[in-house]
Amino acid sequence: MAEKAAESDVRPGELSVPLPDRYDASLYFIGRIRTPWTRRQDCPRNARVSRESGVVCTIEVDPRWHQALPGVETCSHLIVLYWMDRARRDLVVQTPRNTEGGRPTFSVRSPVRPNPIALAVVELRKVEGNTLYVVGVDCLDGTPLLDIKPYFASTDAIPDARAVAHARKG
């Protein structure tokens, strides 16, 4: 069943909607991400800030998936998908900190979304057994891991991509 968020957590300018009564899909958490951050306010605002900080975090892959890891050590960077399990899921309009007015959920990178899936391009520092040492995640300690994919600059980078609404301050 979907969890109900407290209405008192809604900031001015935000809009929440009722969540569906049931889920449409199921996922396997393939591990956990270990970070030094246990409180949301201490966590970097985004993966870029985390990459710039140089903080090394670990991704602990469940031993059952160990045989899926060979080859990742050849990658300098990985795409990591994770489940922001402590995020609200009911806001359709959000008021990000340090901005004025609400913004539609699908136009911001906040973890608050109907399906709180996060994506980070991380630098892989080393692999030891089923543990990956990475720089660039922006999540709380113990966050569930959904998937790991190699990052290919030749296909994943789009140099002329733009987000016009985000170029404006406010």
Protein Blocks (a to p, Z undefined) as FASTA:
>chain_A
ZZdddfklpcghiacddddfbdfbdcddfbdcddfbfbfklpcfbfklmmmnopacdddd
dfklmmmmgojlmpfbdcdddddfkbcfkbfbdcdehiecjddfklccbfbdfblcdddd
dddfbdchjaccdehiacdehiacfbdcdddfklmpcfkbccfklmpgZZ
